[in-house]
Amino acid sequence: MTVTVLIKRTVTPENEGMLIELYREMRGTALNAKGYIGGETLKRVDQSGEVLIISKWRHIDDWSKWLVSKDRRAYQERIDTLTSAETKFEIYRH
């Protein structure tokens, strides 16, 4: 079952560029993860500082393994220093 994960984060304007760059790096690393299909980053138009990442995976188990992986956790630690609210995850199946 293919899944789409919506990841919502809030960032201060001065950190937005660094956060977007971290997403690019993380997406490059995710390319090597089993089951990763692709993703994109969207910046909310009507609310500054809100960012939505759409991440697609072949199976929920692939996403779950990536979520707890050493590589992703290292990125999350760096992201947490730039964001002003807790990361929110929503998982949808196709």
N, C-alpha and C positions, 0 to 999 in steps of 0.2 A: 504494500500500500504506500503510494507516494504521499509525502507530507510537505506542507509549506509551513515554515515557522516565521511568525511575525515577531520582530524584536524591537521594542520601543525604548528609546532613551532620550533624556533631556540633557542638554549641554549648554554651558554658558557661551556667549558669542566669541569670546577670546579663545576658547578651546575647540571650536567647531572644526577648524581646518585640521588640527592635529587628530581629532577623532575620526574624521573622514579618511585621513591617511592610514590610521590604524585599521580601519575597516578594509581598506585595499590590501594591506599586508595580510590581515587575517584571512580574507577571501583567497588570496594566493596560497596560503598554507592549507586551507580547507580543500583546495583542488586535489590534494594528495590523500584526503580522507575518503574512506570507503563510503560509497553511496551519495556523495555530494554531487548535486546536479548543477547548481548555480545560485546566484543571488544578485540583489541590487540594493542600493541605498537611496532612500528618498528623504528630502528635507521638506518639512511641512511648510506650506505657503502662508497660511493664516496665523501661524503661531511660531515665532522665532525660537530656535533652540530645540525643537522637537525633530527627532530623526527616527525613521522607520527602516529597518533592514528586513528584506524578504529573502529567506534562505530556503532552498528546495532540496529535498533529500529523497532517495529512493524508498527508504523505509524508516519508520520511527526508531528502530534499533540503531540505525546508522547515525541519526541525529543524537540519540541518547549517548552513544559512545563518544561522539565529537564533543558534546556538552561537558563531559567530565574529563576529557583528554587533557594531558599536560600542556599541550600547545594552546588550546583554547582558554584554559584557565589562566595561563600567563598573559594572554591578550586581555582577558576580562579584568585582571588586576590593573593593567595599564589603563584600560577604559574607565574603570571605577575612579581613578584619580582625576579624570576629566569631566565626568558627568555630575549632575546636581541632584539626581534622583535614582532610585533603584531601577535596574534593568527589568523590563517586563517581557515575558515570553508568552506567546499564544501559538498553539499548534493546531493545524487544520489538516484533514485528510482529503484526498481527491476521490 
